[in-house]
Amino acid sequence: MQNEVKAKLVAFEQGGFRGDYSVGLAETYKLLVRNLPKKDAAQEADVHNIIGASAWRYRMASDIWEVKNLLGEALGLRCNACLCCDTSVDELQAMGKAQVNIVLGNEGLAAAQYLEEKFGTPYVYAVPYGYSGTVSFLEQVGAAVGKASEPIVLMRIKMKEKGMSMLSMFAMMGGSKPRQAAVKGDYDLVQGVSTFLAQAGITVTHKMCAHSLKAITEPAADVEAYAEEGEWLQEIRELRDKLLFADDVALTQADASNMKVLISAPFMNGVVATHLPFMGEKGADFLLEQIQGYYQK
């Protein structure tokens, strides 16, 4: 088959992704970085790799597009390899030339730690959800490469964050009804989006992780994981009048009184946008629009 598809084949022995796709992806990423990057790659300034960009995530291509644009505009960085969405064997073999590795998901953390041991490449594990999360992300990456972000970029994002104070006006206009949300998705998405919602004055009553927490080091106590599908389905069906960020299956089961936003896998639509992110500045813009719509509902 290798002759037919022109692919580099790497044996993977963990059948069924070890019962948890997040654990299986972590094993896959570690296997790839141990087998593909060439040891003689010379480090180049202003080059980064992205690790943990799993193709199964809803609109991950959009998030990658946003992260690349942000790092280019704010810090003058360019991407070499993106593990594992929209990349090539040649780019993976050249991962050692990066000045910094960007971890966009917990499943990529062990791979980044291995690359630091192998090549001395520092990594930043910071998933940029929300305006303050994006500013923190840029500051951490800048510190890793010894560069300051373009002031105009930081100022633009911080001005949008200040504009979120207008949401309090919508809350008062909406009366005394409590504003609450529920988020279902992978661990990093749940944590990042929930933090942004809290900053917007919305109480997150359910943080529902779509996979087990066994691969997460010190998971937050308020993030829920479920042994059986029926457990989270029951909770979803009981939600009322909430802003619900979740996958297609959960949204179809939720009561019509909720405001529903598709944000995670699995999803049923065949066409997925590549320019409408959830991460970064543009992702925060999108999330803020959903919050404003909920306040006006």
C-alpha positions as CSV (number, residue, x, y, z in Angstrom):
1,M,0.0,0.0,0.0
2,Q,2.9,2.4,0.7
3,N,3.9,2.3,-3.0
4,E,0.3,3.2,-4.0
5,V,-0.3,6.0,-1.6
6,K,3.2,7.4,-1.3
7,A,2.8,7.5,2.4
8,K,5.2,7.0,5.4
9,L,3.8,4.1,7.4
10,V,4.3,4.0,11.1
11,A,2.9,1.0,13.0
12,F,0.4,1.8,15.7
13,E,-0.4,-1.0,18.2
14,Q,-3.1,0.6,20.3
15,G,-6.3,-0.9,18.9
16,G,-9.4,1.1,19.5
17,F,-7.4,4.1,20.5
18,R,-7.1,2.5,24.0
19,G,-10.8,3.1,24.6
20,D,-10.5,6.9,24.7
21,Y,-9.7,8.9,21.5
22,S,-7.9,11.6,23.5
23,V,-5.5,9.0,24.9
24,G,-5.2,7.4,21.5
25,L,-4.3,10.7,19.9
26,A,-1.7,11.4,22.5
27,E,-0.1,8.0,21.8
28,T,-0.2,8.7,18.0
29,Y,1.4,12.1,18.4
30,K,4.2,10.7,20.6
31,L,4.8,7.9,18.1
32,L,5.0,10.3,15.2
33,V,7.5,12.7,16.9
34,R,9.7,9.8,17.9
35,N,9.9,8.4,14.4
36,L,9.7,11.2,11.9
37,P,11.7,14.3,12.9
38,K,15.3,14.2,11.7
39,K,17.9,14.7,14.4
40,D,20.1,16.9,12.2
41,A,17.5,19.7,11.7
42,A,19.0,23.1,12.4
43,Q,16.8,25.5,14.5
44,E,15.6,28.5,12.6
45,A,14.4,31.8,14.1
46,D,10.7,32.7,13.9
47,V,9.5,29.2,13.0
48,H,6.9,27.3,15.0
49,N,5.1,24.0,15.0
50,I,1.5,23.4,16.1
51,I,0.9,20.2,18.0
52,G,-2.5,18.8,19.1
53,A,-4.5,20.2,16.3
54,S,-6.7,17.2,15.9
55,A,-8.6,17.0,12.6
56,W,-11.7,15.5,14.3
57,R,-12.4,18.8,16.1
58,Y,-15.2,20.9,14.6
59,R,-13.7,23.8,12.7
60,M,-10.1,23.0,13.7
61,A,-9.0,24.1,10.2
62,S,-10.5,27.5,11.1
63,D,-8.7,27.6,14.4
64,I,-5.4,26.7,12.8
65,W,-5.9,29.5,10.2
66,E,-6.6,32.0,13.0
67,V,-3.6,30.9,15.2
68,K,-1.2,31.1,12.2
69,N,-2.5,34.5,11.3
70,L,-2.2,35.8,14.8
71,L,1.3,34.5,15.3
72,G,2.4,36.0,12.0
73,E,0.8,39.4,12.6
74,A,1.7,39.8,16.2
75,L,5.1,38.1,16.4
76,G,6.3,37.5,12.8
77,L,6.3,33.8,13.2
78,R,5.6,31.2,10.4
79,C,4.4,27.7,10.8
80,N,6.4,24.6,9.7
81,A,4.4,21.6,10.7
82,C,0.9,21.3,12.1
83,L,0.4,18.0,13.9
84,C,-1.8,16.6,12.6
85,C,-4.1,18.6,10.4
86,D,-3.0,19.8,6.9
87,T,0.7,18.9,7.1
88,S,3.1,16.6,5.2
89,V,5.8,14.0,6.0
90,D,8.5,16.5,4.9
91,E,7.2,19.1,7.4
92,L,7.1,16.5,10.2
93,Q,10.6,15.5,9.4
94,A,11.7,19.1,9.8
95,M,10.0,19.7,13.1
96,G,13.4,20.1,14.9
97,K,14.0,23.4,13.1
98,A,11.2,25.2,15.0
99,Q,12.0,27.8,17.6
100,V,8.9,27.0,19.6
101,N,6.2,24.4,19.6
102,I,2.6,25.5,20.2
103,V,0.3,23.0,21.9
104,L,-3.4,23.5,21.1
105,G,-4.7,20.4,22.9
106,N,-3.8,18.3,25.9
107,E,-3.3,15.3,23.6
108,G,-0.3,17.1,22.1
109,L,1.5,17.8,25.4
110,A,3.5,14.6,25.7
111,A,4.7,15.0,22.1
112,A,5.9,18.6,22.8
113,Q,7.7,17.4,25.9
114,Y,9.5,14.8,23.9
115,L,10.5,17.3,21.3
116,E,11.9,19.5,24.0
117,E,14.0,16.7,25.3
118,K,15.2,15.7,21.8
119,F,15.8,19.2,20.3
120,G,15.7,21.6,23.2
121,T,12.7,23.3,21.7
122,P,10.5,25.1,24.3
123,Y,6.8,24.6,24.1
124,V,3.7,26.7,25.0
125,Y,0.6,24.9,26.1
126,A,-2.0,27.7,26.0
127,V,-5.3,27.4,24.0
128,P,-6.4,30.9,23.0
129,Y,-10.1,31.1,23.8
130,G,-11.5,34.6,24.5
131,Y,-9.9,38.0,24.3
132,S,-7.8,37.7,27.6
133,G,-6.9,34.1,26.7
134,T,-5.6,35.3,23.3
135,V,-3.6,38.1,24.8
136,S,-2.1,35.7,27.4
137,F,-1.4,33.2,24.5
138,L,0.6,35.8,22.5
139,E,2.5,36.9,25.6
140,Q,3.5,33.4,26.4
141,V,4.6,32.6,22.9
142,G,6.5,35.9,22.7
143,A,8.3,35.1,25.9
144,A,9.3,31.7,24.5
145,V,10.9,33.2,21.4
146,G,12.2,36.4,23.0
147,K,10.0,38.8,21.1
148,A,7.3,41.3,22.1
149,S,4.0,41.2,20.3
150,E,3.1,44.1,18.0
151,P,1.4,46.7,20.4
152,I,-1.3,47.5,17.8
153,V,-2.4,43.9,17.8
154,L,-2.6,43.7,21.6
155,M,-4.4,47.0,21.8
156,R,-7.0,45.9,19.3
157,I,-7.8,42.8,21.2
158,K,-7.8,44.5,24.6
159,M,-10.2,47.2,23.3
160,K,-12.6,44.4,22.3
161,E,-12.3,42.9,25.8
162,K,-13.3,46.3,27.3
163,G,-16.3,46.4,25.0
164,M,-17.6,43.3,26.7
165,S,-18.8,45.6,29.6
166,M,-21.7,46.5,27.3
167,L,-23.1,43.0,28.1
168,S,-24.2,44.2,31.5
169,M,-26.6,46.6,29.8
170,F,-28.2,43.6,27.9
171,A,-28.4,41.7,31.2
172,M,-30.3,44.6,32.9
173,M,-32.7,44.9,29.9
174,G,-33.4,41.2,30.1
175,G,-34.8,41.4,33.6
176,S,-33.9,39.2,36.6
177,K,-33.9,35.9,34.7
178,P,-30.6,34.1,35.5
179,R,-28.2,33.9,32.6
180,Q,-26.6,30.4,32.4
181,A,-24.7,28.2,30.0
182,A,-23.6,24.6,29.4
183,V,-20.6,23.6,27.4
184,K,-19.8,20.1,26.0
185,G,-16.7,19.2,24.1
186,D,-13.0,18.3,24.6
187,Y,-11.4,19.4,27.8
188,D,-9.5,22.4,26.5
189,L,-12.6,23.7,24.7
190,V,-14.8,23.3,27.8
191,Q,-12.3,25.1,30.0
192,G,-11.5,27.9,27.5
193,V,-15.1,28.7,26.5
194,S,-16.4,28.5,30.0
195,T,-13.8,31.0,31.2
196,F,-14.9,33.4,28.4
197,L,-18.6,33.0,29.3
198,A,-17.8,33.7,33.0
199,Q,-16.0,36.9,31.9
200,A,-19.2,37.9,30.0
201,G,-21.3,37.5,33.2
202,I,-22.8,34.1,32.4
203,T,-22.8,31.3,35.0
204,V,-21.7,27.9,33.5
205,T,-23.7,25.3,35.2
206,H,-22.4,22.3,33.3
207,K,-18.9,21.7,32.0
208,M,-19.2,18.4,30.1
209,C,-16.1,16.7,28.8
210,A,-16.7,14.5,25.8
211,H,-13.9,12.1,26.8
212,S,-12.5,10.6,30.0
213,L,-10.2,12.7,32.2
214,K,-7.6,10.0,32.7
215,A,-5.1,11.7,30.5
216,I,-5.6,15.2,32.1
217,T,-3.2,16.1,34.8
218,E,-5.1,17.7,37.7
219,P,-8.4,18.2,35.9
220,A,-10.7,21.0,37.2
221,A,-13.1,19.7,39.8
222,D,-16.2,21.1,38.1
223,V,-15.5,19.4,34.7
224,E,-17.8,16.4,34.4
225,A,-16.8,13.2,32.5
226,Y,-19.3,10.4,31.9
227,A,-18.9,6.6,32.0
228,E,-22.1,6.1,30.0
229,E,-23.7,8.0,27.2
230,G,-27.1,8.0,28.9
231,E,-25.7,10.0,31.8
232,W,-24.9,13.1,29.8
233,L,-27.9,12.7,27.6
234,Q,-30.1,12.9,30.7
235,E,-28.4,16.1,31.8
236,I,-28.7,17.6,28.4
237,R,-32.4,16.8,28.2
238,E,-33.1,18.5,31.5
239,L,-31.5,21.9,30.5
240,R,-33.9,24.8,30.1
241,D,-33.3,28.4,28.9
242,K,-29.5,28.0,28.7
243,L,-26.9,29.0,26.2
244,L,-25.8,25.6,25.1
245,F,-22.5,25.0,23.3
246,A,-22.2,21.4,22.2
247,D,-22.1,18.8,19.4
248,D,-24.9,18.0,17.0
249,V,-26.1,14.9,18.9
250,A,-26.4,16.9,22.2
251,L,-28.1,19.8,20.5
252,T,-30.8,17.6,18.8
253,Q,-31.6,16.2,22.3
254,A,-31.8,19.5,24.1
255,D,-35.0,21.3,24.8
256,A,-36.1,24.1,22.4
257,S,-36.0,26.7,25.1
258,N,-32.2,26.6,25.0
259,M,-30.1,28.8,22.6
260,K,-28.0,26.2,20.8
261,V,-24.6,26.7,19.2
262,L,-22.7,23.9,17.4
263,I,-19.1,24.0,18.7
264,S,-17.8,20.4,18.9
265,A,-17.7,17.0,17.3
266,P,-19.6,14.9,16.3
267,F,-21.3,17.1,13.7
268,M,-23.6,16.1,10.9
269,N,-23.2,18.8,8.3
270,G,-21.0,18.0,5.3
271,V,-19.5,21.4,4.8
272,V,-17.3,22.9,7.5
273,A,-16.0,26.5,7.3
274,T,-12.2,27.0,7.3
275,H,-12.4,30.7,8.2
276,L,-14.8,30.9,11.2
277,P,-12.7,29.9,14.2
278,F,-13.6,29.5,17.9
279,M,-10.0,30.3,19.0
280,G,-8.2,33.6,18.9
281,E,-9.5,37.1,18.3
282,K,-12.0,36.2,15.6
283,G,-13.2,33.2,17.6
284,A,-13.9,35.5,20.6
285,D,-15.8,37.8,18.2
286,F,-18.0,34.8,17.2
287,L,-18.6,33.6,20.7
288,L,-19.4,37.2,21.8
289,E,-22.1,37.4,19.1
290,Q,-23.7,34.2,20.4
291,I,-23.6,35.6,24.0
292,Q,-25.2,38.9,22.8
293,G,-27.9,36.9,21.0
294,Y,-28.6,35.0,24.2
295,Y,-28.9,38.1,26.3
296,Q,-31.4,39.5,23.8
297,K,-33.5,36.3,23.7
